Amino acid sequence: MKSYWDMTEKQRSQLTEEEVEALTSFELMQHGIVRVGPAPVEPDVPDVPEPDLTFYAVKQGYSNTLHFNTTEAAHAAARAGVHLESAYCYTTETYRLHVGTNEPAVTEVKAYSAALWESIKEQVDKHDGVRKAYVEQKKEHDDLLEKQNKALDSLWSNWYTCKVAARQVKRVLATRDEYIQLTNGDEAMARTFLMKAFSEKEITEALEWEEEA
């Protein structure tokens, strides 16, 4: 089978996107890469019931958090307590505590009652297991797809480059034909004017493409 790279630039520029796509299997084979299949389908798992309890948390520092049954109790505790903040001292490389000026924030926290959690724990474990398996499969697929795309990057990039080159060749040759007509068939004079519009390299490449079978 003739690979993409066995073709000339002119031949590559004449390929359609579908024809280039058909050549990618051979390209992947040469790189030792098996074409990646469809992405895994995200599992349709039943929704886990929402938590049935609401608490109100007053947080002190990074980990010390108290929870209350009502927002009133939480705010009362926040006002009654002493809110300490820490500041890092670079001289001693330690944290120093000082009394904060703002009342600790109170946030709403949702939680499961012991009875509800016990009744849905098996469902949650199953849900998490299915989700974890999907995430792992999705990551494996994405990693393989990235590897595949990298192997094909140079091919697609070159095809776009050839398409651009073909448009430039067409422009040069169309201009040449126009100049020959304007100079009443005097190709030498037309070439003189053509060299004012395009570089010698652009003209030479265009003529080489035209001569190619």
HUWO-V823874 format. One record per backbone hydrogen bond with DSSP energy under -1.0 kcal/mol. CO is the residue of the C=O (numbers start at 1). NH is the residue of the N-H. E is the energy in kcal/mol with one decimal. If there is no record, write none. Layout:
co;nh;e
CO;NH;E
CO;NH;E
This chain:
co;nh;e
3;6;-1.0
4;7;-1.4
8;12;-2.5
9;13;-2.4
12;15;-1.3
16;20;-2.2
17;21;-2.5
18;22;-1.7
21;24;-1.0
23;27;-1.6
24;28;-2.8
25;29;-2.2
26;30;-1.9
27;31;-1.2
28;33;-2.7
29;32;-1.1
43;45;-1.0
53;111;-2.2
55;109;-3.2
56;68;-2.3
57;107;-1.9
58;66;-2.3
60;64;-1.0
64;60;-3.3
66;58;-2.7
68;56;-2.7
70;74;-1.7
71;75;-2.5
72;76;-2.4
73;77;-2.2
74;78;-2.2
75;79;-2.3
76;80;-2.2
77;81;-2.1
83;100;-4.1
85;98;-2.8
87;96;-2.9
89;93;-1.5
89;94;-1.2
94;89;-3.3
96;87;-2.3
98;85;-3.5
107;57;-3.1
109;55;-3.2
111;53;-2.3
113;117;-2.6
114;118;-1.9
115;119;-1.6
116;120;-1.4
117;121;-1.4
120;124;-2.8
121;125;-2.5
122;126;-2.1
123;127;-2.7
124;128;-2.9
125;129;-2.2
126;130;-2.4
127;131;-2.4
128;132;-2.7
129;133;-2.1
130;134;-2.1
131;135;-2.5
132;136;-2.2
133;137;-2.3
134;138;-2.9
135;139;-2.2
136;140;-2.3
137;141;-2.4
138;142;-2.7
139;143;-2.5
140;144;-2.1
141;145;-2.6
142;146;-2.2
143;147;-1.9
144;148;-2.4
145;149;-2.8
146;150;-2.1
147;151;-1.6
148;152;-1.2
152;156;-2.4
153;157;-2.7
154;158;-2.3
155;159;-2.2
156;160;-2.2
157;161;-1.9
158;162;-2.6
159;163;-2.1
160;164;-2.0
161;165;-2.4
162;166;-2.4
163;167;-1.8
164;168;-1.9
165;169;-2.5
166;170;-2.5
167;171;-1.9
168;172;-2.5
169;173;-2.7
170;174;-2.2
171;175;-2.1
172;176;-2.5
173;177;-2.4
174;178;-1.9
175;179;-2.6
176;180;-2.4
177;181;-1.7
178;182;-2.4
179;183;-1.9
180;185;-3.7
181;184;-1.4
183;186;-1.1
185;187;-1.3
186;190;-2.4
187;191;-2.3
188;192;-1.6
189;193;-2.0
190;194;-2.3
191;195;-2.0
194;198;-2.2
199;203;-2.1
200;204;-2.6
201;205;-2.5
202;206;-1.9
203;207;-2.3
204;208;-2.2
205;209;-2.2
206;210;-2.0
207;211;-2.0
208;212;-1.3
